[in-house]
Amino acid sequence: MNDRPIRIGTRGSPLAMAQATMVRDLLARAHPHAPEAEIVEIRTTGDAITDRSLADAGGKGLFTKEIDRALLEAEVDIGVHSAKDMETWLPEGMVIGAALPREDPRDALIGASSIAGIPRGARVGTASQRRQAQLLAQRPDVEVVLFRGNVQTRLRKLEAGEADVTLLALAGLNRLGRSEVADGILEPEDMLPAAGQGIIAIAQRDGDTRVADALAPLNDAGALTCLTAERAMLDALDGTCRTPIAGLARLRGGELELHGLVAWPDGSELVRREMTGAAADPVALGCAVGAELRERIGEDFFATLD
């Protein structure tokens, strides 16, 4: 560290700002004699477009591309992201410099205590292909309606009657101090989370040793190992926001366990695979699970969704 503060690029939503503040405070504790990091709010296309699904609007990069550009052009020094929002393939010159300890990766239900407890024919608000597919596989009677916006916006839409039930990441609710709104918590067996869900990932420019040294004390090796496996699975599956994919890795001693899922958006077919491999090689495990899922779902699946 030197006398120049780290500049933190982030979206301006309450959750994104809370996460950026968390990173700022962690940097202050790790480097008490360095200047306090500065938070730079960057408006993203994903925040501006709320009337279409991510797939129709251009993909997950809508939440990151402006921050990525600012990072690569040295307008900021790091970008703080919910790891599940990051594109499968990062822009050239950018790497994940650190991952914070994983929060609870599960999904929360608001408006029902369980998937079985959702009233018949209810309108369930979500913009997630992953959630839609797993939900419809269990409850084909419900109606899925488009729900976009940050946590507060979606809760307001629910209160306004635009849907009867919605799903949100429990990690986000916990970080906002709003876990009390959850009526039910879905176990991974019922709703496998998105790859990276619950992990805050910090992006940096590749080769920026000053920033790498600053981030080193913040990195949680276990969280980064799990995230690496989950992202390798996405890579093997050519995962985009048009592809309903879920994945969750867990460390079990020196081994890494990875659950993966790929599904048709209408829930008509879900393919699951679980494998265990060496924690020292998360990329190999992720690639193996992804390749197996790809083979089982069939190439027609990817051709149809392109």
N, C-alpha and C positions, 0 to 999 in steps of 0.2 A: 504494500500500500504506500501511497505517497500523499502529497498535500492536495491532490485533485480528487473531489468527491466522485464516487460511483454514481452514474446516472441510470435510474431504473425506468425502463419503458413499460407501460402497462395500459390496458383498457381503463375506461373511466367508470365501469359499473361498480356498485358497492362491494361486490365480492372481489373483483379484480383489485380494487384499491385496498381492501383488507389484506389480500395476499401480498401486494407490493409493500404494504406497511410492515407486514410480518418479516419480509426479507430485509427491509431497511433496518428493523430492530435487531435482527439476527446479525447483520453486518456490524452494527454498532457494538454489540456484545463481543463479537469475535475480534474486533479491531477498535478497542476503546480510544486509541490515540489518533485515529484517522478522522478526517472530516465526515460529518454525517452524510449519508447517501441522499441523493435528490430523486424524488419521484416525478416522472414526466408523463403526464396523461396524454395518450394518443387515441384519437377516435378511429375506430376500425369500421370497415364496410359492414361487417356483421352486426354492429350495433345500430347502424343506420337502416339496414334492410330487415324488417320484421314481418312482412306480409307474405313471405315465401319460405319454403323449406330450405335448409342449407344446400341440399342436392340441387334444387332448382336455381338457387341464387349464386352458386359457384363453389360450394364446398367449405370444409372446415377452415381453410386458409383465410376465409373472410374475417376471422377473429384474430389473425396473427400477421397478415401480410404487411400491414402498415408498420407494425412494430418491428418486423423482420427488416423492412427497408431502412427504418431509422437506425437499427442496430448495425446493419452492413455499411451504412453511410456515416457511421460514427457520431450520430446525433444523440445516441444513448449508448451505454456500455453493456447493459444486460437487458433482457426481456423476461418478464415474469409471466408464466402461463399456467393455466390448468392443463396438465399434460394431455388430457383427453382431447383438448381442442387443437393440438398441434398436428400439422400435416404429417403424413407418413414419411415423406421425403423432405428433409430440411433444405433450404436454399444453400447453394455452394458457399462455403466460407463461414457457415454457422454451425455450432455444435451445442449439445446440452452440456453445460458446465457443471451443473449440480442438480440434485433432486432432494427435496425436503422429505422428512419422514412421512410415510403415507398415513393419511386420515382414513376413516372408515370408508371403504370403497363401495358400499352397498347403495342401492336406490331406495328412496323413501316414497311411500304412497301418501297422498293428501286427498282425503275424501272417502277413503276406505281403509280397512285395517289389513286387508290381504287381497290378492288377485281373486280368490274365490268369493270374497265378500263384496266385490264391486257389483252394484245392482245390475240386473239383466237389462241390456240395451243402453247402458249408461254411455255418455260421451266422455271419452278419456282424452285429455289434451296433452299432446307431445309433438315435438318436431323430430324426434329421434327414430330413425329406421330400426335401430337395434331394439329399442323399447317396444315399438309397434309390432315387430315380428314376433318377439317372445310373448307379448301380451295376447296377440291374436291366435297364437298357437294354443294357448290355454283357454281363451275366452273369445271365440269367433263371433259371439253375439254382440260385443260392444262396438261402439262407433268411435274411431280414432279421428280427432279433429286437430288441425294445426295449432300449435301453441308455441310461439316464439317470444323472446324477450328475456331479460334477466330474472333472477329469482323473485324480486319484489313485483315485477310486472306480471309474471305468471300467477303469483298468488292473488294479485288484484283481479286478474281475468277470471280466476276461479271463483272469487267472492262475487264477481259481477254476473256469474251464471253462464259464462261462455263455455264452460265444461263442468262436468260433475266430479271428475277425478283428474288428478295429474300426478306425474312422477318427477322427482327431483333428486339430484345427487345428495346423499346424506352429508358428504364432506362439505359441500357448500353451505348447507344449512348450519352445520356445526361451526364453521368459520364465521358465519354471520350471527351466531348466537340465536338462531331461529329453529333449533331442533324440535321445539315444542309443537310446531305445526305438523309434524309427521304423525299420521294416524297409524301407519304400519311401516315396518322395515322389511324389505324383501331380501331373502337369503340368495346367495349366488345360484343355488340350485333352481330357483324360481325365476330369477332375473339376473343373468350374468352381466356384470358391469362392462362399461367401455374400457378398452385398453388405456391404461394410464389414469383411470378414474381415482380420485383421492390424492393424487400426487401433484405437487407444485414443482414444475420444471423451470429451471433458469437457463435461458439461452445466452450464449456469448459468441463473440467472433473467434473463429478458429485461430489459434496461435497468439491470442492476447494473454500473455503470461501474467501481466499485472492483475487482470480480472480473474484469471484462473487461480492465482494465489489467494485472492480475496475470497473466492467462493469455496475453496477447499475445506475450511472448517465447517461450512454449512451442509456439505454433502452427506447424505445418508446412503451408505454403500448398499444396504439391503434394498432400499427403495429404487435406487438406480439399477440394480441388478434385475429386479422385477420389471421395471419399465423397459429395460433393454430387451428382455425376452418378449414382452407383449408387443413392442414396436417391431421386432424382427418377425413376429407372426403376421402383423399387418403387411409388412414388406413382402413376405412370401405370398400373401393373398392379394397383392395389389389393392389393398384396402382403401376405399374412398368413402365419402359420406353417402354414396349411393348403395353401398354394400353393407347390409346389416351384419356386423361383426362384433363379437364380444370376446374379451379375454381377461383372465386374472391369474397372475403368478403369485405363488407363496413360497417362501423359504422354509425348508424343513431340515434344519441342521445344515449339513454340507450339500444338500440336494435342493433342487428347485422344481416345484410342481407347477405346471401350466395347464389351465383349462381354457379351451378355445371353442368358439361357436361361430358358425356362419349360417344364414337363414334367408329364405325368400321373404321379401317385405310383407307379403300377406300372411305369413306364418304357416303356410301350407307344408313347409319342410324346414326342419332344423337339424343341422348336423353338428355333433359335438365330438370333441377329442380331448383326452387328458393324457399327458405324458410327464414323466419325471426325468430330469437330467442333472448334470453337474452344475452347481451354482457358479462355478468358475467359467462356464461357457454358455451364458444365457442366449447368445445369438444362435448357437446350434440348436438349442431346444426350441426357440421360437420358430426358426425356419422349418424344423421337423414337424411341429404341430401345424403350421400354416400349410405345408406341402400336403400333409395328410388330409386336412380339411378341404383343400382345393381338389384333391383327387376324389374325395367322397361326394362333394356337391356337384362336380362335373363342370366341364368347360362351358356347357350351354348356359349355365347360371351367369357367368361373367359376361358372355356375349350378349345376353338379354339385357343386362343392366348397364352396359356401356352406352 
